[in-house]
Amino acid sequence: MATNDPTSFEYLLAWTVYVLSGIGCAFVWWKLTSGIRNRGWQDLCRGLVLVLIFTPWYTGEDIRIYAPAFLILLMDLLLEGAKSGFHGGVALLFSSFFMLLVLAIRLYFYRRPQQI
């Protein structure tokens, strides 16, 4: 099996371990943020961490190979400079926008007065 093959056992095992550990970290963060009294800040903190952990993006060479977007962003910034560091950043920006949109829609329906 080729190492860069997205169907290889090592690639799938790495993503399985990453997703399971991400779920564990998200659960711990969920418990840590349960002490925040303001519901809006609580949801925002939780959403930002979920976006950081679970947003994938393709690596530079092959669009079939994915990695966490924040790692792509960090590696691009460290190795190639600020000009090419926007690949993972764009994915995180769109995911953050989508998360904020979902939170705004949720807030709209949550605070809407109930009509009888």
C-alpha positions as a printed Julia matrix, in Angstrom:
116×3 Matrix{Float64}:
   0.0    0.0    0.0
   1.2    3.47  -0.82
   1.7    5.86   2.08
  -0.08   8.71   0.31
  -3.09   6.61  -0.61
  -6.18   7.99   1.19
  -7.62   4.51   1.53
  -4.57   3.1    3.25
  -4.95   1.6    6.69
  -2.51   4.03   8.3
  -4.38   7.07   6.93
  -7.75   5.8    8.12
  -6.31   4.78  11.48
  -4.75   8.21  11.95
  -8.06   9.94  11.23
  -9.93   7.55  13.51
  -7.53   8.28  16.37
  -7.72  12.01  15.65
 -11.54  12.09  15.58
 -11.84  10.04  18.77
  -9.33  12.2   20.61
 -11.06  15.3   19.22
 -14.34  14.07  20.65
 -12.62  13.55  24.0
 -11.11  17.04  23.94
 -14.44  18.55  22.91
 -16.16  16.76  25.8
 -13.6   18.12  28.28
 -13.96  21.62  26.8
 -17.76  21.28  27.01
 -17.45  20.52  30.74
 -14.97  23.38  31.27
 -17.24  25.93  29.61
 -20.32  24.82  31.51
 -19.4   27.35  34.21
 -19.84  30.32  31.86
 -23.08  32.03  32.85
 -23.8   33.86  29.59
 -25.28  31.41  27.07
 -23.99  33.38  24.07
 -20.37  33.36  25.23
 -20.67  29.73  26.23
 -21.91  28.71  22.79
 -19.29  30.87  21.07
 -16.42  29.31  23.05
 -17.72  25.83  22.4
 -18.28  26.5   18.7
 -14.82  27.96  18.13
 -13.13  24.93  19.66
 -15.29  22.57  17.6
 -14.37  24.5   14.45
 -10.66  24.36  15.3
 -10.71  20.65  16.05
 -12.99  19.29  13.34
 -12.34  21.4   10.22
 -10.37  19.39   7.65
  -8.51  20.8    4.66
  -6.48  19.22   1.9
  -2.72  19.18   1.98
  -0.8   21.08  -0.64
   0.16  18.33  -3.04
  -2.86  16.06  -3.22
  -6.48  17.1   -2.81
  -7.38  13.56  -1.74
  -5.26  13.77   1.43
  -6.77  15.79   4.28
  -5.41  17.12   7.54
  -6.81  19.39  10.26
  -7.08  22.93   8.9
  -5.38  24.55  11.86
  -2.33  22.31  11.32
  -2.27  23.2    7.62
  -2.45  26.88   8.57
   0.35  26.58  11.13
   2.62  24.61   8.83
   2.05  26.97   5.92
   2.8   29.97   8.11
   5.91  28.41   9.63
   7.4   26.87   6.51
   6.24  29.02   3.6
   5.47  32.41   5.14
   2.39  34.56   5.47
   1.61  34.78   1.74
   0.82  31.1    1.36
  -0.56  30.61   4.86
  -4.12  31.34   3.86
  -5.07  27.87   2.62
  -6.02  26.47   6.01
  -7.08  29.93   7.18
  -9.76  30.2    4.5
 -11.23  26.88   5.58
 -11.26  27.98   9.21
 -12.78  31.33   8.24
 -15.64  29.71   6.32
 -16.23  27.17   9.1
 -16.28  29.96  11.69
 -18.72  31.95   9.57
 -21.0   28.92   9.24
 -20.78  28.31  13.0
 -21.7   31.96  13.72
 -24.6   31.72  11.26
 -25.91  28.59  12.99
 -25.58  30.27  16.4
 -27.41  33.39  15.15
 -30.26  31.3   13.73
 -30.42  29.32  16.96
 -30.52  32.53  19.0
 -33.29  33.92  16.79
 -35.52  30.89  17.32
 -34.59  30.55  20.99
 -35.47  34.15  21.9
 -38.46  34.54  19.61
 -41.59  35.24  21.65
 -44.07  32.43  21.51
 -47.37  33.37  19.97
 -50.53  31.8   21.25
